[in-house]
Amino acid sequence: MISASRLALVAAAGFSLAACSHVPRPSLPSLKREPAIEAPALSGPRKEDLKPGQWAQALSDIAPDPAWRFGVLPNGMRYAIRKNATPPAQASLRLWIDAGSLMEADDQQGLAHFLEHMAFNGSKNVPEGEMIKILERHGLAFGADTNAQTSFDETSYQLDLPKTDADTVDTSLMLLREAASELTITQDAVDRERGVVLSEERARDTPGYRVAIKTLSAQMDGQLPPKRIPIGKTEILKNASAQRIRDFYEAYYRPERAVLVAVGDFDVDAMEAKIKAKFGDWAGKGQPGKNPDVGAVAKRGPTAKLIVEAGAPWSVQMTWTRKPDGLVETKALDERDMLENLAFAVLNRRLQALGRLAEPPFIAGGAFKGDQYGAVRVTTLGATAQPGQWQDAMRALDAEQRRAAQYGVRQDELDREIASLRAGLAAAAAGEATQRTPALANQLVDTLGDAEVITSPSQNLAFFDALTKGLTAERVNAVLKSSFAGSGPLVVIAAPSNIEGGEPAILKAYEDLKAQPVTPPAAPGVTVWPYSSFGPSGKVVEQKEVSDLDTVFVRFENGVRLTVKPTKFRDSQVVVKVRAGNGLLDMPSDKQSPLWSGSAFIEGGLKQISAQDMERVLTGKIWNAQLGVEDDAFTLNGRTRPEDLSTELQVLAAFATEPGWRPEAFNRVKTSYGTLHDQLQSTTGGVLGRDLGGLMHGGDQRWTFPSREQIANASLDDLKTAVANPLTKDDIEVVIVGDTTVDKAIAAVADTFGALPARAELAASDAARQAPFPAPSATPIVRTHKGRADQAALFMAWRTDDLFSNLQRSRDVSVLGQVLQLRLIDELREKQGATYSPNASSTASVVFKNWGYLAVSLEVPPEKLDSVVASIREIAADLRDKPVTEDELERAKKPRIDQIEKARVTNEYWVGALSGAQTDPRLLDATRSVLAGLARVTPADVQKAAKTYLADDKSWLLLVKPEAAAK
């Protein structure tokens, strides 16, 4: 897997980021370079000052979170261990290597990532093909619990353990040690994995990705990172030798470059002893590899770059570049970064307000800054432009940049961002005792590449409070102005078609903007929150305990139902879902659903207050609101902390009674969707996402994606017709799960939803609970895409049944899907190397009768479609003809059971499980029995399910081919 997290700086403003292809160094037109603003230099220990085996805190004045134990082995390998029991009896292990694609030689481009794949393909003590099976026997699912990623400057391996018994922990540490130093990397294994790596390259190569890489090349003109994209060059991948992969392995997988992270519900002393025993004798082989010279930051004045990429959205970026800090994290560095963060929060708020205007200059905009791979420090303003309107977007970005540099931020703007950021930090500190184990492990790993010191949420809050006490706008403005120091700006325009005049025209348009003055930012008007009262509090007329699920059912006098489950899974977290009406059940099947524009509902604000003013008035509160639609309900979803539960319920009740329906929000979504067809048709995944829902429902327009014409002709009234009555008039159910009490939840709902006028409960008819499913066909459905000629995909489905037609049978089918997934990985990925990520899944509706399916989906080269389809049918036939082995059954069942057990200690799981349960008690029975039902599935049950459903003449097949090949 390719890690691209820090490419977010490049990928913003509408760019979709995936992996990788080399782009030649661009030649860019530029204006005469003016004297650059110089950023004040920060002093302090530098990253290169860190010695092998030394933690950043050894050179920093920041104390690390005391909950961690840090150590270093005599061979230089570091380790970090932490006891954590959220969730209980689980653990997370991470092996981090201080090496990535930047360390490759010219003829090794892509081999750091290829090596990551080889870590799962044979070692001294684990035969090829056995590592994943060993982990599955211990309950780790491939992909979900077992993964790895390669970036420019680091590689990491992750294991999330569902149990912390000695066997699971010892086995996992053994496998990480095998990956660290004992890989065999045989030529046969490399040849088998080659197709998998090439499949990953194909799947990730999208228009958005190509724009991102070309932008990176322009930003880092002449530097190394654009020449070392992690996925590498396809010609090298096609011909890579085992020896060149092994050369990289021996040069860079060395103990002095490694860190082992262990977090979980275990004894720290015991874990430390295990790490010492397992990794203490690791020694590097041969000469150690060197760190690369990434090159100097290019010095240039205003410069333009035009990127023309069919299928890409219109976008604009303005970037200033300078030498990166290269410092170990210290208090001084944190102070500078936090002041910058506050300034950029103000700038982002201004850009957000521009995007919400009745006639916005762009669809969405943002500002960001930071170091990139030790090569360059960037400050970027970016926007997704309306089609053809790149000059409007550039004009707005330039004006806001110059306004910020000239006038800075106002004190009231700064105070707002301080309050907003502090609320998040305070919530994190309140939830410190129940931080989740995988997140803690990832947080530690995230500090390693940048020489940071891991600190606790309470430390972060204390630092923030000390820094912001009496903080003035003048102090922040000094830092903000220096953010635009260095070379530039580099103006990058990405477009699906050429711009008349090209880059010289872009540069002239930018130069002309200098003559346009900017004014100081205007202060906002005074606004109050108008939805603090909904009338007299509602009365409870019924309260019932579901003791085995620690849940309480409540009914108010006005008919509103409340389901409450107090938990301690996460301190300071409360999740809320409001369900109203009958969702898709009540929508017409012969009229295009307008719910593609649903994000305009929340963005449209409320009748008495706009979204922008609402966010300002509620600064310092933690709340969230999202509109959704389910098969049997429209939903309003929120997430908050205990002290803001009342505010969260006020917000959701306001949206349920007085939404704003502002046309500017709808028009912005409509404009965004106007070019989406061009983007979707450029990849196999886009075509599947566009067409599959409608095809799997027989063309029922509740599930189809709107056509270009339907988008162009859509109106806000269409969305209002679909959503308004269910939310404002139909029956309501509120589900609250998390760190609260039954009494507090009842009181918050009584003051909001319980205070509303009574609503009618209108159940959907039995006829409405029928949904079409495509008939089996010997002839596949074919769709085409306009992307690369070597990209194709398939989706094969077999109809099954709904969940409640036979609850145990649905569990049998679920396990059959897991077995099918194992077979696909083994045959199509490991043996044939045909695809990177084959997927099998099962779906059983709880709403629509007789509606469910088993499905297989994957990416594959067009020339292999027929053979892969044949292989899938052979696998299905084998599952029909022969029972699975006990070992295979356990490898299918155990990860699935462990995933559900992990999910059941989250608030999100229970919000979903309890939704609708008051009116359909079968949902409670399904929740109670799911683990036992999966556990009791036998080989005979799996074979019976395969015989019932997996016949060739019962399958439905969709192929997505490149347009040229389909003609």
N, C-alpha and C positions, 0 to 999 in steps of 0.2 A: 504494500500500500504506500502511496505517496503522501507525505505530509506537506501541506501547503498553508499552515495556519498563519505564518508570518508574511505570506504573500497577500494578506488581506489589505495591506496598504496599496497594493497595485490593483487588487481585484474589486475595490469599491466602485461606487458610482455606476452600478449596474453590471459590472463585469462578473461573469460566472467563472470560478476558478476550479480547475481540475489539476491534471498533471502536465505533461511536459513535451516540448519539442524545441530543438535548437533553432534560433532565428539569427540570420546573419546580422552583423553589426550595421545599424542604419547610418545613412548620411543625412544630416538634418540641416535645413536652412536656418540661419540665425541672424539676429540684429547685432549691431555693435555692442560689445559687452560694456556695461556701465560698472563703476566701482561697486562692489558687493558690500552689503551690510555684513559686518563681522559679528558673530555671536560671541559673547563673553566666554572665555575658556574656563572649563571646570578642571580643577586639579583633584588628584586622588590616586589611589592604587589602580593600575591598569590590569586588564585581563591577562596580558602576557606575563605579569609579575607572579601570577599563581603558579606554584610549583606542582609537579605531579603528586597527586594524593592530597592536595590542599583544598579545603573548603573555602568558599568566598568569605565566610565570616571571620576567617583568620586574618584577612587584610582589611575588613570593614569595621566601621564603628557601630554597626547594627547588630543587636543580639538576636540570634535565631529563636524561633518558637521553641520553648523548653520541652514541649511534648515529644520532640524528636530526639532520637539518639543517633549521633553521627560517629563514624569511625573510618579507619583506613587500614587495609591489610598491608603486611610487609612488602607485597608485590606492587603496591600503589593503587589497588582497586579500592574505591570508596564505597561506603554503604550508609544508608539512612533507614532507621527502623522506628515504627510508631505503633503503639497499642491503640486500637480503635474498635469499638464494638457496635458500630452503626453501619450496616446491619450486623447482628450477632452471628458468631461462628463463621465468618467469611473473611477473606483476605485478598489483597491485591499485590502482585509482584511486578516490578518493572526492571528491565535491564536496559540501561542507556549507554550508548557508545558515542563518544565524541568524534564522530566522523560521518560524512555524508558525501553527496555527489561532488562537492568542491574539492575533495581530496583525490578525485579520479585523474588519471593521465588521459591524454587525448584519445587513446585507443581503448579506454575503459568507460567511456561515457554511457551511463546507465547500469554499470555493473555493481555499484554500491546498493542500488535497489534490487538488482538481480540476486545479489548475495543475500539480502533479506529474505527472498523467496526460498533460497537454498537452505536456510536455517530450519525449514520444515521438511527437508528432503534427504535425510540420512546423515547420521553421525557415527562416531566410533562405537557407541553403545546402543544406538537406536536405529534399526534398519529403516531404509527409505519407505515412506508410507505409514510408519507406525506411530510417529509422534502425535499426530492428530487423534488417532484412535486411542492412544494411551490417555490423552487429556479427556476425550469423550467418556471413557470409562470412569473418569473421576468427576464427570458432570460439567465439564467445560465445553461450551458450544463453539465450533469453529467460526470465527468472525466476531461473535458477540463477546466471548470471554477470552478468546485466543487471537491475538492480532499483532501486527508490527507495522511500522511506518518509517519511511526514509525521507529525509529532507536534505537541503543543501549542506547543512553542517552537523547533522546528527541522525542517529538511527536508534529506534527504541522498540523493545519487545514487551508485550503486556500479557499477563495472565491474571484473570480474575477468578479466584478460587471460591466455589460455593460452600466448601467445608474447610476447616482448619485442623482436621485430624492429621496425625503424623504421616500417614501414607500419602495423603494428597499434598501436603507441604513438601515432604522429602522428594516426591516424584517431580513436582514443579521446579524445585531448585535444581534437581538433576538435569532436567530438560533445558533450563536456562544455561547451565554450565556447558552442556553439550553445544548449544548455539554459540556460546562465547568462544570456545576453543577447540571443539572436537568434530567439527563438520568435515565430512569426507569430500564433498563437492566433486563427484565423479562426472565424467563427460556424458555418460548415459543419462544420469539424472538431470544434468544441465540441458541436454537436448529435449528431454521430456517436459521440462518446465518452461522452455523457450516460448512455446505457444501461449502459455498462460500469461507471461509477461507482455507479449505482444498484444494479447487480448486486452490487458489492462491499459496499454497505451492507446489502443483504438477507442476503448470505452470512454476515456477521459479527454480525448481530443475533440473539443467542441469549439464553436466560434468564440465564445466567451473566454475560453482557455487561450486560444491563439492571440486574442487581443491582449490578454494579461501578460503573456510572455513577450510580445512585441513592445508593450509598454515598459516592461522590466528592462528590455534591451535598450530602450531609449533613455530611461532613467539612469542606468548603469553603463552608459556608453564607454566602451573600452575596458570594462571590468570583467572579472571572471564569472560571477554568478549566471549571467544570461548564457554563457557558453557551457554551463554545467547543470542544465535542467535535470532534476532527479530521474525522470523516465529515460533520458538519454537519447541516442540516435538509433533509429530502427535498424540501420545496416549493421551497427555494432551488435545490437541485440540478436539479430538473425544469425550472426557468425561468431558470437562470443565463445571463447574457449574456457574450459574449466580452469586452466592454469592462470589466466588473467584474473578470473574471479578470486582464485585462491591467493594470488599475489596481493590483491587488495585486502583480503581477509587477514593474512599474516602481518601486513604492514600496519593495519589500523584497529583490528580487534585484539586489543592488548589490555592487560589489567590496569595500566596507568591511564587509559582512556575510558575506563568503564565505571559505572555507578550502579549498584544494586539497591533498589528501593523496596521495602517490605512494610506494608500497613495492614493491620487487621486484628482480629480477636484471638491473640496468641500471647504467650509469655515472651517478653522482649529478650530476656537473657537467653532463653532457649533458642530463639530465632537467630540471635547474634552468634551463638555457638554453631548453629547449622551453617550459616553463611561462611564462617571462618573455616569450617571443616570442608565445605564443598568447593570454595573458591581459593583457599589459601595456597594451594600448590599450582595455581595457574601461572604460567610464565609465557611471555611473548616468544614468537619464533622469528628468527632472522632479524633484519634491520628494521627499526621502527619507521613508520611513515612520517613525513613532514607536513606541517600545516602550509597551506598554499598562500601565495601572494595574490590577494584579490584585486590589486590594482588601485590606482589613484582615482579620486573623484574628478570627473571632467570639469574644467573651468569654461563656462560659457555664459553668454547673455541670454536674453529672451530667444527661445528656439521653438520651432513648430515641428510636429510629427503627425502625419495623417496615416491612419491605419484603416484600410478598406477591407472589410471582412463580411462576406455575405452571411446573413443570418444573425449578425451581431446587432445589439441595440445602439442607437445614437448615444454617444457619451462624450464628456469633456473633462479633462483633468489639467490642472495647473500645479506644477511641482517645482519646489526649490530644493536643491541638493547641497550637501556639504559633508565634510569629513565626519565619520561617526565618532561618538564619544569614546568607545573602547574602554570604558571604566568598569571596575567592580562596583557593585551597588553600595552606596554610602548614604548617610543622612542628607548630605548636600545634594547629591544626585536625585534622591527621592523628592527633596523639596523643590528643585527645579522642575522635575517631571510633574509633580502635583499641581504646581502653579500653572504649568502649561495645560494640564488636563482641565483645570477649571476654566481657563481662557477659551480652550477649544470647545468646552461644553456650551459656553455662551455663543460662540460662533456657529456651532451646530444648531442651536436653538433658533438663531436668526435665519439660517438656511432652511430649516424646517418651516418657519413661518412663511418664507417666500414660496415654498412649494404648496402651501395651503391657500394661496391667494386665489381670487376668482379667475384671474388670468395669470397663472404662474409662469415664470421664465423657464422652468424645468419641471420634470416629474418628481425627482427626489435629488437631494444634494447632501454632501457631508464633507467634513474636514478632519484630517488625521495626520499624525506625525510619528516618527520613530526610526530607530536604526534597522537596517536591513542586512543581515548576514555578515556583520562586521565590515561591510563594504561602503555603505553610504547612509547618511541620515537624511530622511526626506520629510518635507512638509507638503501636504497635498490638499487642494480643494477639488472636489469632483462632483459631477452631476450626471444623471441620466437625462438626456435632452429629449424634447419632443421631436418627432421625425422632421428632419431638415432644419430644425431651429437651433443649431449649434451656436449661432452668434448670440441669441438671447441668453442661452445658458452661460456662455463665456462672459458676457457682459455682466450678468448678475454675480458670478463668482468673482470676477475681477473687482467689482464694486465693493463686495463684502470684504474681500481681502484688504483693499486699500482703506476701507472704513475702519477695519480692525487695527491696521498698522498705524493709521493717522490718529484715530480717536480712542482706540482701546475699548474696554468694556466699562459699562456704568456700574456703580456700586450696587444698585438694586439688582442688576443682572447677576453680578458676582454672588451676592447674598442668596439669591434663589438657587444657584448651582451648588453653593456650599450646603444649603439645607437639603437639597435633593440627594446629593452624594452622601451626606452624613446619614440620611435615613437608611440607605442601602448598607452602609458600613455598620450602623447600629444593629440592623436586622441580622447581619452576618455574625456580629459579636454575640448577639442573643442566642443564635443557633450554633455557637461554637462547639458545644458538647455533643452535638449530634451531626457533625459533618460526616458525609458518607465516605466510606473507605476508598472506592475508586477515585473519587474527586481529590482526596488528600494525596494519593499516590501521584496523580497527574500534576497536581500543584507543585510538588517537589521536583518532578521531572522538568516542568516548565521553567524552573529557576536555573537549571544547569547550564544551558547554552549561553546565557547572558550574564553569568557570574553574579547571580542575585542571591539574596539571603531570604530563606523562607520565614515568614512571620505569621503570627496568629491573627484572626479577625480582631481580637481585643487590642493587640499591639497596633494594628492598622488604624483602629478608631482613635486610640490615644495619640498617635502621631498626627492624625488629621486634625484633631481638636486643638492640639498645641500649635500646629501650623496656621490654622484659620482663625484663631482667637485674635480679634482686632485686625484681621487682614484687610488691606486697602486695595482698591482697584488700581491705584498707581503702581503698587508693587507687582501686581499681576500683569499690568500692561507693559512693564519693562521686559518681562520674560516673553510676552506674546510678540512684541516687535522683533525680538531676536530670533523667533521661530522662523522668520522669513529671510534669515541670513543665508549667505552662500550663493551658488550659481542659479541662474534661471530668471523667470520661470520657464520650464519646459511645458509647452501647451500641447497636449495630446488630444486629438479628435479621433474617435473611432466611429465608423459609419458603415452601413451595409452597401453603400455605393459611393462613387467618387464625388468630391466637392470641386466645383468649378474654380479653377485657379490653383488648386492644390495647396501645398504648404506655404508658398509665398502669400497666397490670399489669406490664409489663417494668420500668418505673422503680421500682415498689414492690418487686419481687423483688430488684432490685439494692440498693436501700436496706436491705432486710432482711439482706443479707449482712454489713453492717458489724458486726453484733452477734456474728458468728462469729469467734472468735480464730484466729490462725494460729500454728503452731509452727515452730521453726527447722528447716531442712532436715537430714535425717538423713545421717550419713556412711555410705558403702557398706562392705560387708564385703570381706574380702581374697579375691581369686580369682586363680588362675593359669591360663595357657593349657594345656589338657590334651591338645592334639593336635600336639605337637612331634615325636612318634615314631610310626611305623607299622610298626616291625619292621626286620629287617635290610634293607639297601639292595638293590634289585633289580639283576639282572645283565643287561647288554646281550648279546643273542645275534645281532643283525644290525644293521648300519649301512650305509646306502647314500646316496651323494650324487646329487642331481639338479642337476648343475653349471650348466646353463643358467638355472636359476631360483634359484641360490644357496641351495638348500634341502637339508636332510639328513633322511632317513627312518631312524628307529630302532625296533627291536622288542626288548622286554624278555622275559626268560624266562617271566614270567607271562602273556604275550600282549598286554600294554599296548603300543600303538603311539604313538610320539612323532614329530611333524613339527616341525622347527626351521628358522626362517629368520632369521638375524641381519641386522639392518638398522641404518642410521644416519639413517633418515628423521626420527626424533625422538629427541634425546638424552634419556636418563632415562625412556623409556617402553617398557614391555613389555606386550603384549596376549596373553591366554591364553584358549583355548577348550578345554573338555573335552567330548567327545561320547561318549554311552553308549547302548547299545540301538538300537532302530530307529524311535524317535519315533512319528509318526502311523501309520506302516506297521503297527505292532503293536496299535494301539488299535481297539476295536470301532466299526463304522460305525453300529450301531443303538442306541447308548447315548450320552447327552449327555456330551461331554467335560467333565471337571472342571477343565481347565487354566485356565479363567477365574479360578480362585482360586490360581493358581500363586505369586503374590507371598507367600502365607502360608508357603511352603516356607522361604525365607531368613529371613523375619521370625520363624519358629518356632525359630530358633537351632539349636543342636546338642544332642545327647543329654546331654552333660556340662556344657554352659554355655549360658546364655540369650543372645539376641541383644544385650541391653543390656549384660551383663557381658562378652561377647565384644568389643564395641566398646571398652569401657573397658580391658580387658586389653591389647588391641592398639593402644592409643593411641600415636601416634608412628610407626606403620607405615602404609604406603599399600597398601591392598588393596581388592578389590571382589568381590562375588559376586552373580550373577543366574542364576536358573533360566530356561531357554527350551526350546522344543520346535520342532524342524524336521521336515520331512517324513520324514526317515530317521534322526533321532537326538534324544535329549534332550540338552540342553547346560547346562553350568555355565560362565559367562563371567566373566572377571576382567581387571583392568587394574592395573598396579603399576609400580614402578621397579626398576632392577637389584638394588639392595641388599635389596629386600623380596620378591624372586622366591620364595625358599624359603617365606616366610610365606604368600604368595598360594597356592602349591601345597598347603601344609598346610590352608588354609581350604577350598579346593575339594575336596581329598581327604576332609576331615572331613564335608563335606556329602554326598559320594558314598557314605560308609560309615555315618555315624551322625547323620542329620538328627534334629532335636529333636521335630518333629511336635507342637508345643504348640498346644492347641485355641484359646487366646486369640487367637493370630495369625489362625487361620482364621476365627474368629467375627467379628473386626474386618473382614476382607475381605468376608465374607458380609453383614454389616450395611451396608457401603458399597454393595455391589451391589444391596441390597434396594430402593433408590430409583432405581437407574440407569435402569430402564425409563421412568420418568416424565421423566427428563432426555432420554433418547434420542428419545422420541417427539415432542419439542417442536421438532425441527429436521430438515431434509432430510438433512443430513450424519449426524445421529444414527441415523435410520432406515436409511440406506445402510450405516453401520457395523454396525448390529445384524443386518441381514438378508442382506446381499450374500454373505457367506462361505458360508452354508448354501445359498442359491439357486444359486450358481455351482458347487456340488458336489452338486446333485440331492437336497438334504436330508440328506446324509451328516452324522451328528451329531458327527463329529470337527471340523467347521467351523461348526456352528450356534451361535448365541448362546443361552444358557440362558433359559428362560421364567421368569416370576415364581415359578411353582410349583416349578420345578426348583431355583431359587436357595433358596427357603424350605426345601426338603426336603434340600438338599445337606449332606453330612457330610465331616469330615476324612478318614474312611476312603475316600471316593471318590477324593480326590486321592492318598492314600497308595497305593491299589491301582494307579493309573495310573503313578505315578512311582517307587515304592520299588524294585521288582524291577529295572527297567532301570538305575537308578543304582547299586544295591548288588550286583548279580549279573551284569549283562551286560558284554560286551566294551567296552573303553575306548580312545579315541583322544585324545591331547593335542596341541594345536597351539600353538606358542609363536613369536611374531613380535615382533621389536623389538631394543632395545639390550641384547643379551646375547650370549653365545658358545654354541657347540654344547656345549662341555664343561660349562658352568655349567647349561645347560638340562637336560642329561642327568643331572647330579648332583642337581638339585632334584627331577626326576621320579623318579629312582631311590629317593630317600628317602621318597617319598610314594606315588604311584600304582604305581610299580615295585615297591614293597614289599608290595603287597596280594596276597592269595591269587589263584591263577590263576582266570580267568573263561572261560566258554564263549562261543564266537563263533557266534551264531545268526543266519543270514542270513534276511531276509524272503523269503517265497515270491513267485513270479511273479504269482500271483493277487492278492497284496496290493498290487502295483504298478499296480493299476487303480483309477481314481477317476472317479466319475460327472461328467458335464458336462450342463447343461441343453440340451434339444433346441431347435432353431430353432422359432420360433412367429410366426405372423402377428399374433397378439393379444398385446399387451404384458402383462407382470406389473405390477400396480398395488399400491403400498403407500401408506399415508397418514400424515401427520404432524399434530400439533395446534398447530403454530406459526402464523406469519403467513400470511394468505390469499394474499399475493403471492409466496410461496416455493414453488418446485418444483425437481425435479432429474431427470436421466435417466442411465441407464447402459446402453450398447449394446455388445454383445460379439459377436465372430465367433470360432468355434473354429478353432484352428490345429493345432499338434502339439508334442510334447516336443522338447527341445533336441537330443537325439542321434538322433532319427529321420532328420535330415538337417541337419548342423551348418551348412553354408553357407546352406541355405534359412532356417534360423532367423535368420541375420544379415540376409537379405533382408527377412524379416518385421519385424525390428527397425527397419530403415531405413524400411520402409513406415510403421511407427508414427510415426517422426519426421516423415515427410512429411505424414502425416495431421494431426499436431499443428500443423505450419505452416499447413495449409489451414484448420483450425478457427480458429486465431487470426486469420488474414486475413479469413475470411468471417464468422464468428460474433461475433468481438470487434471487429475494425477496421471492417468494412463495415456489419454489422447492429447492432452495439452491444448484442447480445442477452445477453451474459454476460461476467463479469469474467475467469474463469480456466478456459477449456475445456482439457481434458486428454485426450491419447491416449497409450496405453501398450501394451506387448506383454509377455507372460509366456510362458515356455517351461520346463516342469518338467524337472529333471534326475533326478527320482525316479519320478514317475508316468507311465506310458507313454501316449503320444498325448494328453497333457494340456497345452494351451496356448491362449492367446487373444490377440486384438487387442481393445482396448476404448476407448470414448469415454465420458467422464463430464463433467458440467457442471451448473451451477445456472442456472435460467432462470425467468421469470415463467410461471405456469400457462397463460396465454393464448397463449404462444409455443411451447409444447411441440410441437404438431403441425408448425408451420413449421420449427422447429429440427431435428426428426427428418427432415423432408423435405430440408432442406439437407445434413444428414449423408449421407443416401442419395445425393444428387446428387454430393457430393464423392467418395463411394465409387465411383459409376458413372464419373465422370471419370477416376479413377485406374485403373479397369479398362479404359477405352476408349482412353486416350491415355498415352503415356510421359511421365514428368515431364521437365522441362528440366534441362540440366546444372547451371544455376545453382541451381534448387530442390534438386536432389540434393545438391549441395555444402553448401548451407545446412542440410540435414538431417543429413548425415554428419559434417561437420567439427566442430560442437559436441559431438556424441556421442563422436567419437574423442578429442577434446581432454579431455572429461570423464573418459574411461577412463584416458588418459595421466596426468591429475592424480591420479586415484584410485590408480594403480599406484605412487605414491611415498608411500603411507600404509600403516601397519601394519594398519589395519582391513581394507583391501582384501585383503591377502594372507592374513589369518586366514580370511576367507571363501573365497578361491580355493583354499586348500590343504586346507580341511576335507573329509575323506572321500577325499582323493586317493590315499592309500596303497592303499585297496581298490578304487578306481575310477579307473584312470589316464586315462580319457577326460576327466576334469576338468582334468588338466594340459594335455592337447592343446587343450582349449577355451580355456584361459587363454593358451597360447602363440599361438594363431591368431586371437584375437578382433580385434585391430587390423587385421591384414591382411585378415581376412574381411569386416570392415565396409568397408574401403577399396576392395575389389574389386567391391562391389555396383554394378550399372549401372542406367540407366533401364529397360532391358528386364527386369532382375531384379525391380525394384519393380512393374512392370506385371504381370508373371507372378504374383507373389505376390498382388496385388490381384485378379486374375482367379480365382486359386485359392480365395481365402478371402472376399473382400468382396462376395459376392453378397447381394442383399436377402433371398433365401429361406434364407440361412444365418445370419442375424442373430438375436440374442436381446435383448429390450428390457425394461428395468425402468424404470418411472416412479414417482416419489414426488410425490404431490399433496397439497395441503392437505385436511384431512378434510372440510370443508364442500363444497369443489368436487368431491370424488370421489363424493358421494352423488347 
